Amino acid sequence: MKTIKEKISIILARNGWMEHIWHLLFKLHLDATSKKSWGGVIRTKAAETRNYYKNNRRRIVKVISLLSDQRSKEIYRNQIKYRSTYKRKYSKPYNISNQYFPDDIIRLKRNETFIDCGAFVGDTVKKFEKKTKGNYVKIVCFEPDLENFKRLRKNTYRNEDIVIYNQGCWKENTVLKFDNIGSTSSAVSDAEDAIEIQVCSLDRISDCLDASFIKMDIEGAEYNALLGAEEIIKKNRPVLAVCIYHSDEDMLRLPEMISAMCKDYFFYVRQHSFMPLETVFYAVPFERGI
């Protein structure tokens, strides 16, 4: 069994997000000595990010041009700057409430079929049920982490309109290695002690064929999961709420990809954390715009 220290090390190493975990630990006044030892890591990551965005300036400008309101443009610019400098002045504006269902851009229907990719223990499901007051057709959840899945099942088993899958979302039905650590950071991994899990394409899951709203927060697997949902997206024109913060590349390629798939849509960005995490790209069909 891994020690707590080993588990923390896994989280810190994943996707270059050590500095964000450090920010959280420092805010909680835990292990202050880490600040000195990790300072170089933070500076190195910021420099890499600055160079990446400098070399992709045209793509950044293009993404900004896609966005449908000034708030989205401001948030996106600031998050690019925040990721490049780690200066907290660029963290704003952010809103920790209403993640995935912001009132200013999304109005839920009474007959939604909600697909929750990365359902964790059902926290977003609970918000969705509250937001819709229980008026929806179906909720379909995907959670590959076994410990998370057990808690998800416990939290949803009473509701016959909720279907849960102990699988990840991907571009095809296959088997991948996965870091099963029982947290929101569980993800596809090539670590030696990673386990094998089933992953699936949403286009191949019958419960998803009537999807009207798709949410994705799957630790960097969003690109491949979107490839596996392309048929549903083009046919059904669902609302999309997709996390784009898991890598510098995702901040560019996911908006590009979604805008190519989704014609006649409004596009928005909202920030739901004071750190460069929980950045969500929203795609709303013209016919469902507010």
C-alpha positions in Angstrom: 0.0 0.0 0.0 1.3 3.4 -0.9 2.2 5.8 1.9 0.5 9.2 2.0 3.8 10.8 1.0 4.0 8.5 -2.1 0.4 9.3 -3.1 1.1 13.0 -2.8 4.2 12.6 -5.0 2.1 11.0 -7.7 -0.3 13.9 -7.7 2.6 16.4 -7.7 4.3 14.7 -10.6 1.2 14.4 -12.9 1.0 16.8 -15.8 3.5 19.3 -14.4 1.0 20.6 -11.7 3.4 20.5 -8.7 3.3 24.2 -8.4 -0.5 24.3 -8.1 -0.5 21.7 -5.3 2.2 23.7 -3.6 0.1 26.9 -3.7 -2.7 25.0 -2.0 -0.4 23.5 0.7 1.2 26.9 1.3 -2.2 28.6 1.6 -3.1 25.9 4.3 0.3 26.7 6.0 1.6 23.1 5.4 5.3 22.3 5.0 6.5 25.9 4.5 10.0 24.5 3.6 8.5 23.4 0.3 8.4 27.0 -0.9 12.2 27.2 -1.2 12.8 23.7 -2.7 10.0 24.1 -5.3 10.7 27.7 -6.3 12.9 26.5 -9.2 10.2 24.1 -10.4 7.6 27.0 -10.5 10.0 29.3 -12.3 11.0 26.6 -14.8 7.3 25.7 -15.5 6.3 29.3 -16.0 9.2 29.9 -18.4 8.2 26.8 -20.4 4.6 28.0 -20.6 5.6 31.5 -21.7 7.7 30.1 -24.5 4.9 27.8 -25.6 2.4 30.6 -25.7 4.8 33.0 -27.4 5.3 30.5 -30.2 1.5 30.1 -30.5 0.4 33.7 -30.3 -1.7 33.4 -33.5 -3.6 30.5 -32.1 -4.3 32.4 -28.9 -5.7 35.3 -30.9 -7.8 33.0 -32.9 -9.3 31.4 -29.8 -10.1 34.8 -28.3 -11.9 35.8 -31.5 -14.2 32.7 -31.2 -15.4 33.8 -27.7 -18.9 35.3 -27.5 -18.6 37.8 -24.7 -16.1 40.2 -23.3 -16.0 38.4 -19.9 -14.8 35.2 -21.7 -12.1 37.1 -23.5 -10.9 38.8 -20.3 -10.8 35.4 -18.4 -9.0 33.6 -21.2 -6.4 36.3 -21.6 -5.8 36.4 -17.9 -5.5 32.6 -17.5 -2.9 32.6 -20.3 -1.0 35.3 -18.3 -1.5 33.5 -15.0 -0.2 30.2 -16.3 2.8 32.1 -17.8 3.7 34.1 -14.7 1.9 32.6 -11.6 1.1 36.2 -10.6 -2.1 36.1 -8.6 -3.3 39.4 -10.1 -4.3 37.5 -13.2 -6.4 35.0 -11.3 -9.5 37.2 -11.6 -12.3 37.2 -12.4 -13.3 33.8 -11.1 -16.4 32.3 -9.6 -16.3 29.1 -7.6 -20.0 28.6 -7.7 -22.2 27.3 -10.6 -19.4 25.4 -12.3 -20.7 23.7 -15.4 -24.1 25.5 -15.1 -23.4 29.2 -15.0 -26.7 31.2 -15.1 -25.4 33.9 -17.4 -24.8 31.5 -20.3 -26.8 28.3 -19.8 -30.5 27.6 -19.3 -31.2 23.9 -18.6 -34.2 22.3 -20.3 -36.7 20.1 -18.6 -35.8 17.1 -20.8 -32.0 17.0 -20.6 -30.0 13.9 -21.0 -26.9 14.8 -19.0 -23.6 13.0 -19.6 -21.1 13.4 -16.8 -17.6 12.3 -17.9 -15.5 12.3 -14.8 -18.4 12.0 -12.4 -16.1 11.5 -9.3 -18.5 10.7 -6.4 -21.6 12.4 -7.9 -20.9 16.0 -6.8 -21.8 17.5 -10.2 -24.8 15.1 -10.5 -26.1 16.6 -7.2 -25.8 20.1 -8.6 -27.5 19.1 -11.8 -30.4 17.6 -9.9 -30.8 20.7 -7.8 -30.6 23.0 -10.8 -33.2 21.1 -12.8 -35.3 20.4 -9.7 -35.4 16.8 -10.7 -36.9 17.5 -14.1 -34.7 15.7 -16.6 -34.8 12.5 -18.7 -31.6 10.7 -17.7 -28.1 11.2 -16.2 -25.2 9.0 -17.5 -22.1 8.9 -15.4 -18.6 7.7 -16.2 -16.0 7.2 -13.4 -13.0 4.9 -13.9 -11.5 5.1 -10.4 -12.9 2.2 -8.5 -13.0 3.9 -5.1 -14.7 7.0 -6.5 -17.1 4.7 -8.4 -18.1 2.9 -5.2 -19.0 6.2 -3.6 -20.8 7.3 -6.8 -22.9 4.2 -6.7 -23.7 4.7 -3.0 -24.7 8.3 -3.7 -26.9 7.5 -6.8 -28.4 4.0 -6.4 -31.8 5.2 -5.3 -32.4 7.0 -8.5 -33.5 4.8 -11.5 -32.8 7.7 -13.9 -29.1 7.7 -13.2 -26.9 5.2 -15.1 -23.3 4.7 -14.0 -20.3 3.2 -15.8 -17.0 2.2 -14.1 -15.2 3.2 -17.3 -13.2 6.1 -18.6 -14.1 8.1 -21.8 -11.8 7.9 -24.8 -11.8 7.9 -28.6 -12.5 4.2 -28.8 -13.5 1.2 -26.8 -10.2 -0.2 -25.4 -8.2 -0.8 -22.3 -5.7 1.7 -20.9 -3.5 2.0 -17.9 -4.9 4.2 -15.1 -3.6 5.6 -11.8 -6.3 4.5 -9.4 -5.7 6.8 -6.4 -9.3 7.5 -5.3 -9.3 11.3 -5.8 -10.3 13.9 -8.3 -6.8 13.6 -9.8 -7.1 9.9 -10.9 -6.0 9.7 -14.5 -4.7 7.7 -17.4 -1.1 7.0 -16.6 2.0 5.0 -17.7 3.2 4.6 -14.1 4.6 1.1 -13.2 1.9 0.5 -10.6 -1.0 1.7 -12.8 -3.9 -0.7 -13.3 -5.8 -1.5 -16.5 -9.3 0.0 -17.0 -12.0 -0.1 -19.6 -12.5 3.1 -21.6 -15.2 3.8 -24.1 -16.3 6.1 -26.9 -19.5 7.9 -26.1 -20.6 7.3 -29.7 -20.7 3.6 -28.9 -22.7 3.8 -25.7 -26.5 3.5 -26.3 -27.3 5.4 -23.1 -25.6 8.5 -24.6 -27.2 8.6 -28.0 -29.8 11.2 -26.8 -27.2 13.4 -25.0 -28.2 17.0 -24.7 -25.5 18.2 -22.3 -22.0 16.8 -22.0 -19.6 17.7 -19.2 -16.0 16.6 -19.2 -13.4 16.9 -16.5 -11.2 13.9 -17.1 -7.7 14.9 -16.2 -6.3 15.5 -19.7 -8.3 12.9 -21.6 -10.8 15.4 -22.9 -9.3 15.6 -26.4 -9.6 11.9 -27.0 -13.0 11.7 -25.4 -14.3 14.4 -27.7 -13.0 12.4 -30.7 -15.1 9.5 -29.3 -18.2 11.7 -29.0 -18.0 13.5 -32.4 -21.0 11.7 -33.9 -23.3 12.6 -31.0 -22.0 16.2 -30.9 -22.7 16.8 -34.6 -26.1 15.0 -34.6 -27.5 16.2 -31.2 -26.0 19.6 -30.9 -25.6 19.3 -27.1 -24.3 21.9 -24.7 -20.7 21.2 -23.9 -18.8 22.1 -20.7 -15.2 20.9 -21.1 -12.3 21.5 -18.8 -9.3 23.0 -20.7 -6.9 23.6 -17.9 -5.1 20.3 -17.7 -2.2 21.3 -20.0 -1.0 24.4 -21.8 -1.7 22.6 -25.1 -5.3 21.9 -24.0 -5.9 25.6 -23.5 -5.5 26.0 -27.3 -6.4 22.7 -28.9 -9.6 22.0 -27.1 -11.3 25.3 -28.0 -10.0 24.8 -31.6 -11.4 21.3 -31.7 -14.8 22.2 -30.2 -15.3 25.2 -32.5 -14.5 23.0 -35.5 -17.1 20.4 -34.4 -19.8 22.8 -33.3 -21.1 25.1 -36.0 -23.6 27.9 -35.1 -22.6 27.8 -31.4 -21.8 30.4 -28.8 -18.5 29.9 -27.0 -17.6 31.0 -23.5 -14.9 30.6 -20.9 -15.4 30.8 -17.2 -12.9 30.4 -14.4 -14.0 28.5 -11.2 -10.8 28.6 -9.1 -8.4 31.2 -7.8 -5.6 29.0 -9.1 -5.0 28.2 -12.8 -7.3 25.2 -12.5 -11.1 24.7 -13.2 -11.0 26.7 -16.4 -14.1 25.5 -18.4 -14.9 26.1 -22.1 -18.6 26.2 -22.7 -20.2 25.6 -26.1 -23.9 26.5 -26.4 -26.0 26.0 -29.6 -27.5 29.2 -31.0 -31.0 27.8 -30.4 -30.2 27.4 -26.7 -28.5 30.7 -26.1 -29.7 33.1 -23.4 
